Amino acid sequence: MFTGIVEELGEVAAVTDAGGDSVVLAVRGPLVAAGARHGDSIAVNGVCLTVVDHDENGFTADVMGETLRRSSLGALRPGSPVNLERAATLQTRLGGHLVQGHVDGVGRILSREPAKAWETLTFALPGELARYVVEKGSITVDGVSLTVMAVTGDTFSVGLIPTTLKLTVLGAKQVGDPVNLEVDVVAKYVEKLLVGRS
């Protein structure tokens, strides 16, 4: 479980073919690697990955084909910046919202509208996720917990403050770039419970 508060802007060191349709992802991130152990969970652009190996500079993780197909991790190359967050503990401040690190779909940036002190980003919203996204609700974009400013049938918008623009990959992403989306898990459970009653 994560909170959607990015701890470190890391960088992909290597992407190595592991045979079949899987890869080994090597990530530079000394902050999140500090104290890491084999088997720990670290979110990379919002995708929960398991630490296989690590040193003081970063870690490696196995990424299977299913994850590559259902997230934007397949587009990563050496040098790509990535948002990193270690799994939450019982002592962690819940500054964002409850994030599982299970990507629900991939969206794309449709527009960026800069203002004096912040920026509005609008994203394409996959149709199957639209029912879970509400104005003023929470959504995770590339591992960043954000509040939805506006939503239509197939788009949603968020406002990014300078800190988010500077300390996450969202500051450098361009129109057309893919992003990992995770909707609020509470909405999915509520829907399942209501469907079960009808």
Backbone as ProteinMPNN parsed JSONL, in Angstrom:
{"seq_chain_A": "MFTGIVEELGEVAAVTDAGGDSVVLAVRGPLVAAGARHGDSIAVNGVCLTVVDHDENGFTADVMGETLRRSSLGALRPGSPVNLERAATLQTRLGGHLVQGHVDGVGRILSREPAKAWETLTFALPGELARYVVEKGSITVDGVSLTVMAVTGDTFSVGLIPTTLKLTVLGAKQVGDPVNLEVDVVAKYVEKLLVGRS", "coords_chain_A": {"N_chain_A": [[0.839, -1.182, 0.0], [0.439, 2.278, -0.724], [0.813, 5.901, -0.573], [0.722, 7.789, -2.528], [2.353, 9.961, -2.428], [5.104, 11.137, -3.771], [8.401, 10.134, -3.154], [10.908, 10.367, -4.257], [12.513, 11.475, -7.22], [13.53, 9.368, -9.458], [15.7, 7.525, -11.736], [15.787, 5.546, -14.653], [18.147, 3.047, -14.913], [18.811, 0.802, -16.417], [17.262, -1.419, -18.76], [16.671, -4.667, -19.065], [16.33, -7.456, -21.11], [14.614, -10.237, -19.99], [13.935, -12.615, -20.995], [11.313, -14.353, -22.702], [8.477, -12.438, -22.31], [9.288, -10.6, -20.444], [11.119, -8.214, -18.38], [14.078, -7.011, -16.688], [14.189, -4.38, -14.584], [16.295, -1.791, -13.82], [16.806, 0.678, -11.454], [17.864, 3.905, -10.554], [17.944, 5.323, -7.418], [18.738, 6.547, -4.695], [17.557, 7.361, -2.253], [15.139, 5.84, -1.858], [16.289, 3.368, -2.004], [17.807, 3.175, 0.235], [18.095, 1.255, 3.036], [16.493, -0.633, 1.879], [15.203, -3.935, 1.308], [15.463, -7.286, 0.033], [12.529, -8.24, -1.576], [10.974, -6.129, -0.701], [8.448, -3.62, -1.388], [8.297, -1.198, -3.925], [6.97, 1.604, -5.464], [6.966, 2.378, -8.841], [6.507, 4.915, -10.937], [3.887, 4.647, -10.119], [3.41, 1.921, -10.227], [3.428, -0.986, -8.405], [6.31, -2.61, -7.575], [8.515, -5.372, -6.897], [11.402, -5.503, -4.958], [14.314, -6.995, -6.099], [17.084, -6.997, -6.092], [19.557, -4.798, -4.656], [21.502, -1.825, -4.026], [23.453, 0.852, -2.611], [22.787, 2.823, -4.383], [20.51, 2.208, -5.852], [17.985, -0.049, -7.172], [16.852, -3.263, -8.411], [14.174, -4.764, -10.277], [11.924, -7.343, -11.228], [9.89, -7.315, -14.085], [6.957, -8.386, -15.359], [5.348, -9.515, -18.425], [2.555, -8.951, -18.378], [2.398, -6.693, -16.731], [3.915, -4.896, -18.246], [2.279, -4.645, -20.482], [-0.066, -3.554, -19.441], [0.523, -1.16, -18.326], [2.462, 1.909, -18.44], [5.088, 1.229, -18.227], [6.451, -0.253, -20.107], [7.372, 1.544, -21.947], [9.575, 2.715, -20.871], [13.006, 3.72, -20.886], [16.631, 3.54, -20.612], [17.706, 6.26, -18.673], [15.214, 7.427, -18.48], [13.136, 9.435, -16.438], [11.634, 8.584, -13.288], [8.908, 8.326, -10.99], [9.218, 7.594, -7.572], [8.245, 5.685, -4.752], [8.345, 4.329, -1.545], [6.747, 1.518, 0.067], [4.007, 2.154, 2.27], [4.11, 2.443, 5.865], [2.873, 1.62, 9.179], [3.5, 3.884, 10.519], [3.553, 5.883, 8.675], [2.69, 9.075, 7.381], [-0.47, 9.769, 6.063], [-0.582, 11.441, 3.563], [-1.583, 11.624, 1.009], [-3.75, 9.596, -0.596], [-5.228, 6.297, -0.155], [-3.358, 4.103, -1.969], [-2.881, 1.443, -4.16], [-0.979, 0.651, -5.997], [-1.624, -0.753, -8.197], [-2.159, -0.6, -11.415], [-4.894, 0.722, -13.181], [-5.395, 1.506, -15.749], [-4.139, 3.071, -18.767], [-3.646, 6.412, -19.502], [-3.493, 9.432, -21.547], [-1.697, 12.488, -21.914], [-3.536, 15.268, -22.744], [-3.542, 18.041, -22.811], [-1.669, 20.91, -21.633], [-1.915, 23.591, -19.509], [-0.408, 26.35, -18.625], [-0.3, 28.481, -15.756], [0.225, 31.382, -13.656], [1.193, 30.481, -11.116], [0.749, 27.783, -11.087], [-0.254, 24.791, -12.893], [-2.532, 23.45, -15.249], [-3.355, 20.199, -16.122], [-4.76, 18.129, -18.563], [-6.16, 14.977, -19.138], [-6.665, 12.091, -21.215], [-9.219, 9.807, -20.548], [-9.646, 6.455, -20.051], [-12.541, 4.721, -21.158], [-13.665, 2.664, -19.536], [-12.93, 3.383, -17.004], [-14.146, 5.733, -16.364], [-16.454, 5.914, -14.736], [-15.504, 5.791, -12.166], [-14.262, 8.13, -11.557], [-14.512, 11.239, -10.096], [-15.411, 14.686, -9.693], [-13.397, 16.532, -7.498], [-12.63, 14.219, -6.295], [-10.185, 11.602, -5.608], [-7.359, 10.612, -7.578], [-4.764, 8.606, -8.962], [-1.942, 9.464, -10.726], [0.64, 8.351, -12.587], [1.668, 7.472, -10.163], [1.295, 9.635, -8.484], [-0.665, 11.131, -6.065], [-3.559, 12.852, -6.716], [-5.999, 15.512, -6.871], [-9.058, 15.564, -8.505], [-9.956, 18.102, -10.677], [-11.832, 18.648, -12.664], [-14.136, 16.75, -14.659], [-15.108, 14.962, -17.557], [-16.951, 12.855, -19.822], [-14.855, 11.443, -21.026], [-12.468, 12.602, -20.286], [-10.271, 14.074, -17.806], [-9.213, 16.623, -15.509], [-6.458, 18.028, -13.701], [-4.894, 20.104, -11.217], [-1.598, 21.247, -10.922], [0.766, 22.057, -8.517], [3.756, 24.122, -8.083], [5.669, 22.54, -6.636], [4.939, 19.86, -7.183], [5.289, 19.869, -9.949], [8.03, 20.219, -10.078], [9.168, 18.08, -8.603], [8.252, 15.638, -9.554], [7.639, 13.312, -12.299], [5.658, 14.445, -13.787], [6.099, 17.092, -14.294], [7.746, 17.246, -16.518], [6.597, 15.785, -18.529], [5.091, 15.503, -21.782], [2.501, 16.673, -24.059], [0.565, 14.042, -25.274], [2.087, 12.055, -24.135], [2.11, 8.88, -22.396], [0.444, 7.938, -19.324], [0.256, 6.293, -16.157], [-2.716, 5.232, -14.627], [-4.535, 5.036, -11.64], [-7.519, 4.45, -10.162], [-9.553, 5.515, -7.362], [-9.605, 3.084, -4.958], [-11.666, 2.666, -3.157], [-13.984, 3.436, -4.503], [-14.303, 1.363, -6.329], [-14.819, -0.84, -4.674], [-17.213, -0.017, -3.455], [-18.901, 0.037, -5.692], [-18.938, -2.723, -6.339], [-20.172, -3.802, -4.069], [-22.695, -2.583, -4.222], [-23.655, -3.555, -6.663], [-23.817, -6.234, -6.031], [-25.984, -6.219, -4.302], [-28.151, -5.651, -5.865]], "CA_chain_A": [[0.0, 0.0, 0.0], [1.188, 3.521, -0.85], [0.006, 7.093, -0.296], [0.711, 8.683, -3.682], [3.263, 11.074, -2.191], [6.377, 10.71, -4.353], [9.542, 10.389, -2.269], [12.136, 10.64, -4.985], [12.503, 11.412, -8.667], [14.636, 8.498, -9.813], [16.044, 7.409, -13.151], [16.01, 4.178, -15.117], [19.554, 2.794, -15.231], [18.878, -0.213, -17.472], [16.122, -2.297, -19.011], [17.316, -5.861, -19.599], [15.427, -8.537, -21.507], [14.744, -11.37, -19.084], [13.397, -13.797, -21.667], [9.861, -14.318, -22.828], [8.013, -11.055, -22.468], [9.581, -9.9, -19.201], [12.38, -7.469, -18.325], [14.591, -6.604, -15.388], [14.288, -2.926, -14.555], [17.248, -1.259, -12.84], [16.422, 2.058, -11.18], [18.669, 4.684, -9.623], [17.117, 6.03, -6.44], [19.409, 6.28, -3.422], [16.69, 7.561, -1.089], [14.259, 4.682, -1.643], [17.121, 2.165, -1.863], [18.382, 3.152, 1.582], [17.359, 0.37, 3.931], [15.657, -1.589, 1.14], [15.534, -5.35, 1.444], [14.884, -8.17, -0.974], [11.109, -8.49, -1.345], [10.243, -4.895, -0.393], [7.67, -3.026, -2.482], [8.553, 0.193, -4.294], [6.147, 2.015, -6.605], [7.687, 3.054, -9.924], [5.441, 5.554, -11.727], [2.597, 4.147, -9.66], [3.313, 0.463, -10.347], [4.081, -1.667, -7.291], [7.295, -3.598, -7.993], [9.207, -6.042, -5.804], [12.854, -5.381, -5.003], [15.032, -8.255, -6.251], [18.441, -6.719, -5.657], [19.704, -3.37, -4.38], [22.718, -1.325, -3.404], [23.212, 2.188, -2.059], [22.37, 3.741, -5.441], [19.239, 1.878, -6.473], [17.45, -1.403, -7.024], [16.322, -3.916, -9.604], [12.886, -5.441, -10.101], [11.417, -8.09, -12.381], [8.615, -6.788, -14.591], [6.416, -9.385, -16.28], [4.65, -9.019, -19.606], [1.25, -8.403, -18.012], [2.62, -5.336, -16.235], [4.375, -4.083, -19.372], [1.144, -4.405, -21.372], [-1.164, -2.827, -18.796], [1.022, 0.1, -17.764], [3.385, 2.609, -19.345], [6.468, 0.849, -17.935], [7.066, -0.786, -21.312], [7.963, 2.649, -22.716], [10.759, 3.239, -20.184], [14.317, 3.478, -21.462], [17.674, 4.102, -19.749], [17.649, 7.713, -18.603], [13.853, 7.905, -18.213], [12.855, 9.755, -15.036], [10.518, 7.829, -12.721], [8.464, 8.636, -9.63], [9.475, 6.475, -6.661], [7.69, 5.741, -3.39], [8.378, 3.083, -0.786], [5.462, 1.13, 0.65], [3.665, 2.821, 3.524], [4.145, 1.689, 7.121], [1.865, 2.117, 10.12], [3.939, 5.192, 11.0], [3.555, 6.815, 7.555], [1.611, 10.061, 7.278], [-1.295, 9.531, 4.879], [-0.727, 12.766, 2.971], [-2.349, 11.542, -0.224], [-4.889, 8.713, -0.334], [-4.809, 4.897, -0.212], [-2.961, 3.729, -3.322], [-2.451, 0.047, -4.163], [0.108, 0.38, -6.934], [-2.185, -1.626, -9.219], [-2.611, 0.311, -12.463], [-6.188, 0.368, -13.769], [-5.385, 1.818, -17.174], [-3.167, 4.064, -19.229], [-4.208, 7.587, -20.149], [-2.51, 10.263, -22.25], [-1.843, 13.92, -21.669], [-4.185, 15.949, -23.862], [-3.141, 19.451, -22.84], [-1.03, 21.54, -20.474], [-2.248, 25.009, -19.505], [0.328, 26.996, -17.537], [-0.757, 29.722, -15.133], [1.348, 32.044, -12.992], [1.743, 29.727, -9.993], [0.405, 26.378, -11.18], [-0.518, 24.353, -14.258], [-3.629, 22.502, -15.399], [-3.143, 19.119, -17.081], [-5.952, 17.371, -18.913], [-5.796, 13.633, -19.566], [-7.667, 11.185, -21.77], [-9.658, 8.851, -19.533], [-10.237, 5.243, -20.646], [-13.977, 4.657, -20.893], [-14.029, 1.742, -18.455], [-12.584, 3.975, -15.713], [-14.829, 7.017, -16.191], [-17.45, 5.894, -13.656], [-14.833, 5.863, -10.873], [-13.588, 9.424, -11.415], [-15.473, 12.29, -9.777], [-14.846, 15.989, -9.346], [-12.897, 16.637, -6.118], [-12.202, 12.911, -5.824], [-8.758, 11.312, -5.743], [-6.881, 9.729, -8.64], [-3.31, 8.49, -8.978], [-1.375, 9.608, -12.065], [2.058, 8.003, -12.493], [2.036, 7.327, -8.755], [1.081, 10.879, -7.743], [-2.026, 11.334, -5.583], [-4.04, 14.15, -7.173], [-7.42, 15.802, -6.749], [-9.674, 15.847, -9.798], [-10.574, 19.432, -10.761], [-12.988, 18.576, -13.564], [-14.216, 15.465, -15.355], [-16.155, 14.773, -18.559], [-17.086, 11.43, -20.059], [-13.617, 10.774, -21.429], [-11.284, 13.369, -19.884], [-10.285, 14.691, -16.491], [-8.171, 17.626, -15.341], [-5.909, 18.235, -12.365], [-4.014, 21.253, -11.085], [-0.316, 20.88, -10.332], [1.5, 23.147, -7.895], [5.171, 24.085, -8.472], [6.384, 21.424, -6.013], [4.635, 18.653, -7.953], [5.917, 20.025, -11.259], [9.478, 20.115, -9.93], [9.636, 16.87, -7.939], [7.69, 14.415, -10.148], [7.774, 13.226, -13.758], [4.585, 15.195, -14.444], [6.6, 18.397, -14.705], [8.458, 17.168, -17.794], [5.847, 15.029, -19.543], [4.566, 16.32, -22.867], [1.217, 16.285, -24.636], [0.658, 12.767, -25.981], [2.791, 11.051, -23.333], [1.242, 8.001, -21.605], [0.545, 7.987, -17.862], [-0.442, 5.23, -15.45], [-3.853, 5.709, -13.843], [-5.175, 4.161, -10.656], [-8.663, 5.127, -9.562], [-9.716, 5.31, -5.924], [-10.049, 1.709, -4.729], [-12.932, 2.698, -2.424], [-15.069, 3.498, -5.489], [-14.488, 0.032, -6.926], [-15.468, -1.701, -3.679], [-18.596, 0.44, -3.301], [-19.632, -0.443, -6.863], [-19.131, -4.178, -6.231], [-21.169, -4.047, -3.03], [-24.021, -2.17, -4.699], [-24.071, -4.491, -7.707], [-24.172, -7.468, -5.366], [-27.284, -6.088, -3.632], [-29.26, -5.456, -6.816]], "C_chain_A": [[0.879, 1.239, 0.0], [0.254, 4.692, -0.552], [-0.081, 8.03, -1.492], [1.527, 9.943, -3.471], [4.656, 10.629, -2.639], [7.526, 11.103, -3.437], [10.777, 10.841, -3.025], [11.883, 10.561, -6.49], [13.742, 10.624, -9.08], [14.877, 8.468, -11.305], [16.268, 5.949, -13.5], [17.477, 4.037, -15.511], [19.685, 1.799, -16.377], [17.556, -0.95, -17.564], [16.683, -3.508, -19.736], [16.282, -6.931, -19.912], [15.683, -9.742, -20.617], [14.216, -12.656, -19.712], [11.883, -13.775, -21.677], [9.426, -12.895, -23.086], [8.258, -10.246, -21.202], [10.919, -9.181, -19.287], [12.81, -7.332, -16.87], [14.825, -5.104, -15.48], [15.253, -2.524, -13.458], [16.986, 0.231, -12.699], [17.404, 2.702, -10.214], [17.729, 5.464, -8.721], [17.687, 5.804, -5.061], [18.53, 6.46, -2.197], [15.842, 6.325, -0.828], [15.048, 3.387, -1.488], [17.724, 2.049, -0.471], [17.512, 2.285, 2.492], [16.474, -0.63, 3.222], [16.148, -3.006, 1.376], [14.901, -6.132, 0.31], [13.418, -8.431, -0.61], [10.308, -7.26, -0.982], [9.485, -4.406, -1.629], [8.064, -1.567, -2.67], [7.696, 0.501, -5.514], [7.016, 2.796, -7.579], [6.635, 3.599, -10.889], [4.077, 4.942, -11.4], [2.404, 2.654, -9.756], [4.097, -0.18, -9.206], [5.001, -2.759, -7.834], [8.004, -4.155, -6.771], [10.713, -5.949, -5.993], [13.482, -6.768, -5.07], [16.455, -8.111, -5.726], [18.559, -5.218, -5.433], [21.117, -3.084, -3.9], [22.425, 0.098, -2.949], [22.688, 3.174, -3.111], [21.0, 3.437, -6.039], [18.859, 0.429, -6.287], [17.065, -1.954, -8.38], [15.02, -4.618, -9.255], [12.548, -6.187, -11.374], [10.071, -7.498, -12.783], [8.095, -7.757, -15.637], [5.609, -8.722, -17.395], [3.313, -8.383, -19.302], [1.388, -6.958, -17.547], [3.054, -4.41, -17.364], [3.22, -3.724, -20.301], [0.105, -3.484, -20.756], [-0.736, -1.523, -18.145], [1.933, 0.756, -18.797], [4.837, 2.211, -19.095], [7.19, 0.291, -19.163], [7.728, 0.288, -22.164], [9.223, 3.207, -22.066], [12.04, 2.809, -20.881], [15.371, 3.975, -20.485], [17.678, 5.629, -19.833], [16.258, 8.261, -18.339], [13.699, 8.255, -16.745], [11.643, 8.96, -14.561], [10.2, 8.319, -11.31], [8.654, 7.4, -8.763], [8.845, 6.729, -5.298], [7.81, 4.364, -2.751], [6.995, 2.789, -0.219], [5.263, 1.827, 1.984], [3.834, 1.87, 4.703], [3.051, 2.237, 8.026], [2.238, 3.482, 10.68], [3.905, 6.263, 9.905], [2.403, 7.803, 7.661], [0.842, 9.803, 5.983], [-1.599, 10.886, 4.235], [-1.535, 12.758, 1.694], [-3.641, 10.78, 0.011], [-4.382, 7.275, -0.454], [-4.592, 4.467, -1.658], [-2.41, 2.305, -3.281], [-1.214, -0.2, -5.019], [-0.312, -0.606, -8.004], [-2.816, -0.736, -10.291], [-3.916, -0.191, -13.081], [-6.239, 0.619, -15.27], [-4.329, 2.854, -17.485], [-3.923, 5.19, -19.926], [-3.113, 8.324, -20.908], [-2.767, 11.717, -21.926], [-2.415, 14.576, -22.921], [-3.758, 17.403, -23.962], [-2.466, 19.843, -21.54], [-1.331, 23.024, -20.576], [-1.543, 25.684, -18.339], [-0.372, 28.259, -17.048], [0.432, 30.299, -14.38], [1.991, 31.159, -11.936], [1.431, 28.242, -10.047], [0.094, 26.036, -12.624], [-1.663, 23.349, -14.252], [-3.273, 21.478, -16.472], [-4.455, 18.395, -17.301], [-5.522, 16.06, -19.555], [-6.973, 12.938, -20.238], [-7.961, 10.124, -20.721], [-10.258, 7.627, -20.212], [-11.692, 5.078, -20.206], [-14.366, 3.781, -19.722], [-13.708, 2.294, -17.072], [-13.41, 5.216, -15.382], [-15.781, 7.019, -14.995], [-16.82, 6.012, -12.273], [-14.214, 7.23, -10.591], [-14.627, 10.51, -11.218], [-14.74, 13.581, -9.427], [-14.573, 16.044, -7.843], [-12.559, 15.286, -5.502], [-10.709, 12.732, -6.046], [-8.499, 10.391, -6.927], [-5.358, 9.714, -8.56], [-2.836, 8.525, -10.417], [0.129, 9.408, -11.963], [2.535, 7.97, -11.037], [1.827, 8.549, -7.904], [-0.389, 10.99, -7.357], [-2.47, 12.749, -5.937], [-5.534, 14.274, -6.959], [-7.956, 16.187, -8.121], [-10.353, 17.21, -9.753], [-11.862, 19.408, -11.571], [-12.955, 17.231, -14.268], [-15.35, 15.518, -16.365], [-16.252, 13.268, -18.777], [-15.773, 10.741, -20.349], [-12.358, 11.579, -21.138], [-11.407, 13.767, -18.417], [-9.096, 15.638, -16.404], [-7.743, 17.713, -13.89], [-5.068, 19.504, -12.391], [-2.744, 20.843, -10.372], [0.384, 22.118, -9.79], [2.976, 23.051, -8.283], [5.954, 22.926, -7.877], [6.168, 20.138, -6.793], [5.299, 18.701, -9.317], [7.427, 19.794, -11.183], [9.93, 18.732, -9.483], [9.044, 15.569, -8.481], [7.867, 14.452, -11.664], [6.726, 14.065, -14.478], [5.042, 16.574, -14.892], [7.211, 18.388, -16.092], [7.679, 16.443, -18.885], [5.199, 15.99, -20.546], [3.191, 15.827, -23.318], [1.424, 15.024, -25.482], [1.345, 11.676, -25.188], [1.8, 10.184, -22.548], [1.485, 8.18, -20.114], [-0.235, 6.823, -17.278], [-1.539, 5.837, -14.586], [-4.312, 4.629, -12.878], [-6.293, 4.943, -10.008], [-8.743, 4.785, -8.078], [-10.326, 3.927, -5.677], [-11.382, 1.662, -3.977], [-14.112, 2.695, -3.393], [-15.348, 2.127, -6.08], [-15.184, -0.919, -5.954], [-16.931, -1.318, -3.472], [-19.435, -0.075, -4.465], [-19.923, -1.938, -6.739], [-20.196, -4.515, -5.191], [-22.568, -3.692, -3.506], [-24.545, -3.109, -5.776], [-24.515, -5.812, -7.067], [-25.533, -7.428, -4.687], [-28.445, -6.008, -4.594], [-29.558, -6.7, -7.61]], "O_chain_A": [[1.932, 1.262, 0.637], [-0.938, 4.505, -0.311], [-0.875, 8.97, -1.48], [1.412, 10.894, -4.244], [5.306, 9.835, -1.959], [7.621, 12.248, -2.996], [11.592, 11.603, -2.505], [11.143, 9.702, -6.968], [14.859, 11.142, -9.055], [14.33, 9.28, -12.052], [16.871, 5.204, -12.727], [17.989, 4.799, -16.331], [20.573, 1.937, -17.219], [16.829, -1.088, -16.58], [17.121, -3.404, -20.882], [15.454, -7.269, -19.065], [16.814, -10.214, -20.499], [14.069, -13.67, -19.03], [11.252, -13.239, -20.765], [9.949, -12.226, -23.977], [7.517, -9.306, -20.915], [11.749, -9.486, -20.143], [12.015, -7.512, -15.948], [15.562, -4.625, -16.342], [15.057, -2.874, -12.294], [16.945, 0.961, -13.689], [17.74, 2.123, -9.181], [16.837, 6.171, -9.19], [17.185, 4.96, -4.319], [18.733, 5.777, -1.193], [15.82, 5.813, 0.291], [14.551, 2.419, -0.912], [18.108, 0.96, -0.043], [16.328, 2.564, 2.683], [15.77, -1.401, 3.874], [17.332, -3.248, 1.609], [13.925, -5.692, -0.298], [13.108, -8.797, 0.524], [9.079, -7.319, -0.952], [9.836, -4.736, -2.762], [8.154, -0.803, -1.709], [7.696, -0.255, -6.485], [7.706, 3.742, -7.201], [5.955, 2.834, -11.574], [3.235, 4.748, -12.277], [1.337, 2.152, -9.402], [5.296, 0.058, -9.062], [4.545, -3.709, -8.47], [8.086, -3.495, -5.735], [11.236, -6.276, -7.058], [13.224, -7.617, -4.216], [16.964, -8.977, -5.016], [17.756, -4.446, -5.957], [21.828, -3.973, -3.433], [21.264, 0.506, -2.907], [22.199, 4.247, -2.759], [20.391, 4.306, -6.664], [19.338, -0.244, -5.375], [16.963, -1.223, -9.364], [14.786, -5.011, -8.112], [12.848, -5.721, -12.473], [9.223, -7.217, -11.936], [8.716, -7.935, -16.685], [5.245, -7.549, -17.321], [2.964, -7.369, -19.908], [0.59, -6.1, -17.925], [2.61, -3.264, -17.431], [3.184, -2.622, -20.849], [-0.538, -2.712, -21.468], [-1.536, -0.858, -17.488], [2.145, 0.222, -19.886], [5.739, 2.797, -19.693], [8.417, 0.361, -19.243], [8.56, -0.025, -23.015], [9.876, 4.079, -22.638], [12.148, 1.695, -21.394], [15.045, 4.764, -19.598], [17.657, 6.207, -20.92], [16.117, 9.438, -18.007], [14.086, 7.466, -15.883], [10.729, 8.693, -15.342], [11.093, 8.677, -10.542], [8.297, 6.291, -9.163], [8.903, 7.836, -4.763], [7.425, 3.358, -3.346], [6.176, 3.692, -0.047], [6.214, 2.06, 2.73], [3.716, 0.653, 4.559], [2.38, 3.209, 7.678], [1.392, 4.168, 11.253], [4.197, 7.427, 10.176], [1.278, 7.425, 7.989], [1.448, 9.638, 4.924], [-2.709, 11.408, 4.341], [-2.118, 13.778, 1.326], [-4.525, 11.25, 0.727], [-3.226, 7.059, -0.817], [-5.521, 4.467, -2.466], [-1.557, 1.998, -2.448], [-0.481, -1.161, -4.785], [0.532, -1.228, -8.648], [-3.896, -0.183, -10.082], [-4.037, -1.359, -13.452], [-7.04, 0.009, -15.978], [-3.711, 3.434, -16.592], [-4.734, 4.952, -20.821], [-1.956, 7.904, -20.916], [-3.904, 12.127, -21.694], [-1.857, 14.457, -24.012], [-3.626, 17.942, -25.061], [-2.654, 19.214, -20.498], [-1.046, 23.653, -21.595], [-2.006, 25.609, -17.201], [-0.96, 29.004, -17.832], [1.535, 29.757, -14.459], [3.218, 31.09, -11.862], [1.813, 27.504, -9.138], [0.17, 26.903, -13.494], [-1.755, 22.503, -13.363], [-2.931, 21.843, -17.597], [-5.175, 18.085, -16.352], [-4.634, 16.033, -20.407], [-8.129, 13.164, -19.881], [-7.047, 9.605, -20.08], [-11.282, 7.744, -20.886], [-12.027, 5.272, -19.038], [-15.297, 4.109, -18.986], [-14.161, 1.742, -16.069], [-13.379, 5.698, -14.25], [-15.9, 8.034, -14.309], [-17.52, 6.301, -11.303], [-13.696, 7.461, -9.498], [-15.514, 10.692, -12.051], [-13.612, 13.567, -8.935], [-15.41, 15.653, -7.029], [-12.237, 15.209, -4.317], [-10.047, 13.606, -6.606], [-9.302, 9.512, -7.241], [-4.741, 10.693, -8.142], [-3.269, 7.718, -11.239], [0.82, 10.202, -11.325], [3.652, 8.382, -10.725], [2.143, 8.529, -6.714], [-1.263, 10.947, -8.222], [-1.848, 13.726, -5.519], [-6.249, 13.276, -6.877], [-7.382, 17.029, -8.811], [-11.213, 17.456, -8.908], [-12.849, 20.055, -11.22], [-11.891, 16.641, -14.455], [-16.423, 16.049, -16.077], [-15.696, 12.491, -18.001], [-15.579, 9.587, -19.969], [-11.294, 11.28, -21.68], [-12.503, 13.795, -17.858], [-8.106, 15.485, -17.119], [-8.538, 17.504, -12.973], [-4.592, 19.928, -13.444], [-2.793, 20.172, -9.341], [0.573, 23.102, -10.505], [3.411, 22.005, -8.766], [6.827, 22.374, -8.548], [7.122, 19.399, -7.039], [5.816, 17.69, -9.794], [8.026, 19.244, -12.107], [10.971, 18.252, -9.933], [9.305, 14.501, -7.927], [8.2, 15.489, -12.238], [6.888, 14.367, -15.66], [4.43, 17.165, -15.781], [7.201, 19.411, -16.778], [8.068, 16.488, -20.052], [4.819, 17.113, -20.214], [2.778, 14.712, -22.998], [2.342, 14.955, -26.298], [1.212, 10.497, -25.515], [0.772, 10.68, -22.088], [2.587, 8.528, -19.69], [-1.258, 6.412, -17.825], [-1.319, 6.833, -13.898], [-4.46, 3.464, -13.247], [-6.058, 5.975, -9.38], [-8.072, 3.868, -7.606], [-11.432, 3.64, -6.134], [-12.148, 0.713, -4.145], [-15.122, 2.037, -3.143], [-16.503, 1.769, -6.307], [-16.037, -1.71, -6.357], [-17.79, -2.188, -3.33], [-20.546, -0.565, -4.264], [-21.044, -2.372, -7.006], [-21.022, -5.404, -5.403], [-23.523, -4.417, -3.227], [-25.734, -3.425, -5.806], [-25.479, -6.43, -7.518], [-26.172, -8.466, -4.51], [-29.59, -6.258, -4.217], [-30.46, -6.697, -8.447]]}, "name": "protein", "num_of_chains": 1, "seq": "MFTGIVEELGEVAAVTDAGGDSVVLAVRGPLVAAGARHGDSIAVNGVCLTVVDHDENGFTADVMGETLRRSSLGALRPGSPVNLERAATLQTRLGGHLVQGHVDGVGRILSREPAKAWETLTFALPGELARYVVEKGSITVDGVSLTVMAVTGDTFSVGLIPTTLKLTVLGAKQVGDPVNLEVDVVAKYVEKLLVGRS"}
